Amino acid sequence: MELTEEIQQVSQLYKVLSDPTRLRILLVLKKGELNVTAIAAELDMEQSAVSHQLKLLRQSRVVKSRRDGKTIYYSLDDHHVIDILTQTFEHISHH
C-alpha cells in the first residue's frame, strides 16, 4: 500500500471518529456486544439514529455485526480503535 493511500485511510478513520455520537457508541460498545435497542437506550437516542451511525461505523470496519435470529448484535471490530480513543482522552486530560 502506498503512503498516499494509507494517509487517505487514516484521514477517513479520523473523520468517522470525529462525530460525538459515534464516539459515544464506541464507548458503550467498549463494555461489550449490544443490539441497537440496548445502545439506543444507553445513549437515550432514537433507534433509527443509532442504526444510521452504526452503519457508518460498520462500513469503516470500526464495528462488526453478528446476527442471532432476528437480532443483530454489534461489537468493536478492532480494539486498536479503543486504544486510540483512550490515548486521545488521556492527551486531552493533560491540558
C-alpha positions as CSV (number, residue, x, y, z in Angstrom):
1,M,0.0,0.0,0.0
2,E,1.3,3.4,-0.9
3,L,1.8,6.1,1.7
4,T,-0.8,8.3,-0.1
5,E,-3.4,5.5,0.2
6,E,-2.5,5.0,3.9
7,I,-2.9,8.7,4.6
8,Q,-6.3,8.6,2.9
9,Q,-7.4,5.7,5.1
10,V,-6.1,7.3,8.3
11,S,-7.9,10.5,7.3
12,Q,-11.2,8.6,6.7
13,L,-10.9,6.8,10.1
14,Y,-10.5,10.2,11.9
15,K,-13.5,11.5,10.0
16,V,-15.6,8.6,11.3
17,L,-14.2,9.0,14.8
18,S,-14.8,12.8,14.8
19,D,-18.6,12.6,15.3
20,P,-19.6,12.8,19.0
21,T,-22.5,10.4,18.6
22,R,-20.2,7.7,17.0
23,L,-17.7,8.3,19.8
24,R,-20.4,7.7,22.4
25,I,-21.5,4.5,20.6
26,L,-17.9,3.2,20.6
27,L,-17.5,3.9,24.3
28,V,-20.8,2.0,25.0
29,L,-19.5,-0.9,22.9
30,K,-16.3,-0.9,24.8
31,K,-18.3,-2.6,27.6
32,G,-19.3,-5.5,25.2
33,E,-21.6,-6.6,22.5
34,L,-25.0,-5.0,22.3
35,N,-28.0,-4.7,20.0
36,V,-29.3,-1.4,18.6
37,T,-32.2,-1.2,21.1
38,A,-29.7,-1.5,24.0
39,I,-27.3,1.0,22.5
40,A,-30.2,3.5,21.9
41,A,-31.4,3.1,25.4
42,E,-28.0,3.6,26.9
43,L,-27.5,6.8,24.9
44,D,-31.1,8.0,25.2
45,M,-31.4,8.2,21.4
46,E,-33.8,7.1,18.7
47,Q,-33.1,3.7,17.4
48,S,-33.1,4.9,13.8
49,A,-30.4,7.5,14.5
50,V,-28.2,4.9,16.2
51,S,-28.7,2.5,13.3
52,H,-27.5,5.1,10.9
53,Q,-24.3,5.7,12.9
54,L,-23.7,2.0,13.3
55,K,-23.9,1.6,9.5
56,L,-21.2,4.2,9.0
57,L,-19.1,2.6,11.7
58,R,-19.5,-0.8,10.2
59,Q,-18.7,0.4,6.7
60,S,-15.4,1.8,8.1
61,R,-14.8,-1.5,9.8
62,V,-14.7,0.1,13.3
63,V,-17.6,-2.1,14.5
64,K,-18.8,-5.5,13.3
65,S,-22.2,-7.1,13.5
66,R,-23.5,-10.6,14.2
67,R,-27.0,-11.9,13.6
68,D,-28.7,-14.2,16.2
69,G,-32.2,-15.0,14.9
70,K,-33.8,-11.6,14.2
71,T,-31.5,-9.6,16.5
72,I,-28.2,-8.1,15.2
73,Y,-25.5,-7.5,17.8
74,Y,-22.7,-5.0,17.4
75,S,-19.2,-5.1,18.8
76,L,-15.9,-3.4,18.3
77,D,-14.2,-4.8,15.2
78,D,-10.8,-3.9,16.4
79,H,-9.7,-2.9,19.9
80,H,-7.0,-0.7,18.4
81,V,-9.7,2.0,18.0
82,I,-10.4,2.0,21.7
83,D,-6.6,2.3,22.3
84,I,-6.5,5.4,20.1
85,L,-9.5,6.9,21.9
86,T,-8.1,6.1,25.3
87,Q,-4.8,7.8,24.4
88,T,-6.7,10.8,23.0
89,F,-8.8,11.2,26.1
90,E,-5.5,11.0,28.2
91,H,-4.0,13.6,25.9
92,I,-7.0,15.9,26.4
93,S,-6.9,15.5,30.2
94,H,-3.3,16.7,30.4
95,H,-4.2,20.2,29.1
